Amino acid sequence: MQIPIRIKKEAGQKNQPISKPSNSIQNDSALLNYKRKVRFKIWLLLILIIIEGGLLAFLFLMKPVNPYQALIPTQTVSTIYFNQSLLAGLANSLKENQYNWPPLISFNQDLERFFNQADLKIGELQPLFEDQMALILLPKTDGIPIRWVLIATKRVDEGEFGFFLDQTEKKLKQNFNLVAEVYRQTDITTIKPLNQGYQNFYFAHLKNLFLLSNDAQALKDTVDKVLK
């Protein structure tokens, strides 16, 4: 037979909380500090992401991806951006690297033939334009296997550029017929070779841009884009 034993508490004695061992308290404190550091790093990372996203959005909205981006038509096959200082060595570079993409080869041949017939040197043009240029390649049409538009930004003022253009047209008239046309208050000049079998070239300059093309409609479409 078991006899229950009761222990009588002394007067005023209360239930005392069970204290944790000191090493358990230290572990809890370390865990709390760790969580605080993790939260701080997460917030810092979020703030940095927001700042970086804001900067990227600002740069994208305030500065166009390329100064010629808005002038590129929707039917463009390809757009090539390059520094005009490289234009003079384009033919040699294509040959050395055995680069045979037909559109670029065709453009280079057109430009080389034009400069030879016009007795022009690319080096004469370089001081007139900013370094960056754009070459827009467009789908072919009847009679023109590869259509292209070359876009350049003028570096000099209108007076100096107009003087150079007058001198250049005098040279061109030795081997070409020049036919002027006004399109949307913009002078478009057709350069017709005296020798049959060679294609025409077209150029215009408006605002701070100079446009050269082997297709009249492509040039006019680009003029429309500039005037928008």
Summary of the structure (lengths in Angstrom):
residues: 228
radius of gyration: 36.8
end to end distance: 108.4
largest distance: 135.9
contacts: 538
relative contact order: 0.10
helix: 46%
strand: 23%
